[in-house]
């Protein structure tokens, strides 16, 4: 598999061949890593470069209406020797020995210039199975590949969360970002340097003041008192007129 060293230390660019993401137990913790056989790599130091050889046109078939229209970049479920082939597995020996039953994987978010759609399709002409942000259950000691479809070239970060229960009763998890440089002209170094943008919370609106300005209040009170005085004077004059009559 071509592995090109970038100017950034310990970074690897994977452009073709078989690659899996999956869990390992490292220092008694669950760790999501990238398996580039025979090496397990840290996601933050690995870039998956999806070059122009991955461009395909979306079929007009209504069964694929969930995909973006036109030309897209596809990491296919079936291996293409010119395109990195990305899947996932739960086959590491530490997982087989210590994880109870299986692992839950969630595609927890995507940041990039376009859309990412991940879907599975069996070989018996079944309808495509789109993987959304809902958790995906993966049995221990299994291996799966899917279609990863990017609508535009550019740098993408894909956040993946793994959760599992260990046989000793502990619940463990790990969340990492996968780094994709989509398109031959997209810089893998830019993908390596990209950071996840945490959404900022909107500032709360300023509290509404309940204080009444003193100046207008004094004027309002004066007007009310003056009106009351006029009414009293008018009534007094009317009373005098009635007495004289």
N, C-alpha and C positions, 0 to 999 in steps of 0.2 A: 504494500500500500504506500503511495507517495506521501511522505511526511516532510513538509518543508519547514525548516526552522526560521522563524521570524527574527527581526532585530530585537524583539522583546524576549527576555530570558524565559526558558522553560515553556514557551508557547508552541503548539503544534497546529498545523493547518492540514486538515484531512479532506482530500478532494475526490477520492474514490475508494472502493472496497467496502468490506463488511464492518459496520460500526454498530454497537449497541449502547444504550444507556441502561443502567441498572444499579441495584443496591449492593453494598458490601457492608460488613460489620468491621469498623476500624476503630481501635481504641475504645471498644465497647459501645460504640455509637453507630447508628445507621448513617451511611454515607452514599449519596447519589454520585455515581462516577460514569465516565465514558470508557467503554471497553473497545480498544483498538488492538485486536488480538496480536500479540499476547499481553498488551500493556493496558492497565487501568489508569486513566488520566483524570485529572481534576477538570470539571466543566469550565471553570474560569480561565483555564490555560489551554483550552481546545477550541478551535474554530472549524466549523463544518462549512466548506466552501462549495456552494451549489453553483456550478458554472453553467455557461450557456448551453452545454450539451443536454441539460435537463429541461429545456424548453419544449413544451407540448401544447397543442391546441385542444381546448376543452371540447368534448363531443357535444353535438347538438341534441343528443338524447335527453329527454325530460328527466330521466333518472339521475342526471348529473346537474340538475338545475341549482343545487346547493353550492356549486363551485362558481368562482368568478368567471366572467366571459372572456373569450379570446385566448391569447397565448399566456401560459403560466409556466412557472418553474416547478418541476415535479421530482421529488425523491420517491421513486416507485416502490410499491410493495414487493414486486418481483425485481431481482437484481438487474441493473444495467451496469456493465463494466466501466462506463464512462462517467458514472454519477455515484457520489457517496451513497451507500445503502444503509439507512438508519432504521434500527428497530429497538427493542428492549428485551431484557432477559432477567430472570431471577435464578440464575444457575450457579452463582458463585458459591463455593463450598461453605463459607461462613453463613450464607443465607439458608442453604439447605440444612445446615446443622442447628441453627439457632432461631430461625423465624417460624412462627406457628401458622401453618396453612398457606399464607400468601401475603401479598403486598397490595396496598391501594395506591394507585397513581392518579394524580390530578394535573391536568394542563391548566395551571392557575393564572395564566395571563400571557399576552403577546404584546411586544412593543416593536414597531417597525413601520415602514412607509406604506405597507399594504396589508392584505388579509393573509391569514394562514388557516388552512382547513386540513385536518387530519382525519382520514377515514380508512376503514378496512373493507375489503371485498373478498369474499370466498371464491374458490374456483368453480363453483357450481351455478354461476350466473345469478347469484342472489343479489338483492338490492344492496347498494353501498350502506355501510354502517358508519355514520359520522360520529366521531368522538368529540364531545363538547367539553365544557368545563365540569361536567359531572364526574365523580370519582370512578375510576376503572379498576376492577378487581383483577389481580394477576396471581395465579397459583404459583407456589414455589416450584422451581425447577422447570419453568416454561420459557419459551422463546417466541417472539412475535415480531413481524414487520408490518408496516402500514404505509399508506400513501401520504406524503407531506406536500401540500400544494401551496406555493407562495404566489400571490397575485402580481407582485412587482419586484424588481431588483432593489437591493439595498441591504442595510444591516438590520437584522432581527434578533431580539432577545426573547426566548421562550422560557417562561418560568414553569418548572416542574416540581411537584411536591410528592414525596413518597412517605407512606405511613405503614407501620406494621406492628403487630404484637409479637413479642419474643416468647419463647417457650418458658422462660422464667417469670412471665407475667407482666413484664414491663412493656409500656407503649413507647415506640420510638418513631422519629420522623426526621426528614431532611428536605430542604427546599433550595434549589439551585436554578441558575439561568443557563440554558443552552445558547450558544453563540453561532449565528449563521451569517455568512457573507453570501448573499444571493446575487448571482450575475457575475460574469467573468471580469467585469470592470469594477466590481465592488471590492474595496480594500479589506482583506482579512485582518490587517493591523487595526483598522477602524473598528471591526467587530470585536477584536480582542480588548480594545480600550473602552468599549461602550459600557455604560453603567445604567442600572435600572432606575428609572425615574419614579420616585414615590409621589403619588398624587398629593398635592397640598390641600389641606382642609380650607374651605372658604372662611374668611374672617367673619365672626358674628357681627350683626348690625349694631351700631352704637345704641346704647339704651335711650329710650325716649324720656326726655326731661319732663318731670311733673312739677317743676318749679315755675310759678307764675311771676313774670317780671314785676318788680316793685313799682316802677313808674306807671305803666298802664293800669295796674291795680288801683293806685291812688286816684288816678283820673276817673276810673270807672266808679269808685266809691263816691267821689265828689259829685259826679253826675247824678247818681242815685239819690244822694242827700239833697242836692239842689232840686231835683224833681219832687221829692217829698216836701220840701219847703214850699215850693210853688203851690202844691195841692193844699197844704195847710193854710197858706195865705188866702187862696181862692175861697176855701170853705169859710174862713174867718170873715171875709168881706161879704159873702153871701148871707152869713148869719146876721151881720149888722143890718143889711138891707131888709131882711125879714123883720127884724125888731122894730125898725123905723116904720114899716108899713103897718 
